[in-house]
Amino acid sequence: MIMENSKKFVAFLDILGFKQLVQNNKHAYLIDTFKKFLFMNQYGLANGQVNQNTADQEELFNTGISNVHLISISDSIILFTNDNSIDNFINIVNTTSTLLNIGIKEGLPLRGGISCGNFLAVSRKFTNQKFVFSKQLMLGKALVEAYELESQQEWSGCIIQQSCIEQFSNIAEKAKLNFIIEHHKIIKYDVPLKKEKAKYYVVNWIKNNHSIDNKNISSAFSKHNKNINSSSVECKIKHTIDFFEYIMKNKYFSEPQTILE
């Protein structure tokens, strides 16, 4: 796979508590857990849509409908689009929302940032009878900015860089942007950062299906034998619950997802 160096939307997401997850579990347990992580990635790309034409677990979710690319490295997920169109902005928001939601359910809470800019991706695999050689290159300002946005936050959630929003100028683009704002797919929120709070558009991952509550959020941070007895983790749990309660109070549920062709 070679994606040309052009403007794209890029999301960088990281598993919170990954170090403790690895340190506090046996290797066999980690293998099973990261099978769930790969399952999450497939679920996210398909926005939860099941492939009805197969019984193969590897093809359970209909990832073929996705217009978002995903590369998973260790505890990180990198998403990127083919271009910086409004349709692909909506697609990457949808995928990120689904990943954040299932991450809480699976006890693998994610934190991320979405940026826009030049980005090059190269992925190749070479094999012979003696060795496997995999070459992956991801390069561009958009990836650096998405990573920097991710690392600033003190919760499970995802900031959207303001330039992603501001680039849409024509009537059709603004209409689609206003649609996803009115349907609460993205919302303005005072995001908890490491030093202060700042208002950003964020991805709304709370669905109106009552599958997540305060208890789910707390247990997501402690699941898989992770230790939550630290002020840093307690702070992240509190801020994530605050966001959940804000959405519930105002009924800002993210509407059913739409994949744009």
Order of alpha helices (4+ residues) and beta strands (2+ residues): beta-alpha-alpha-beta-beta-alpha-beta-beta-alpha-beta-alpha-alpha-beta-beta-alpha-alpha
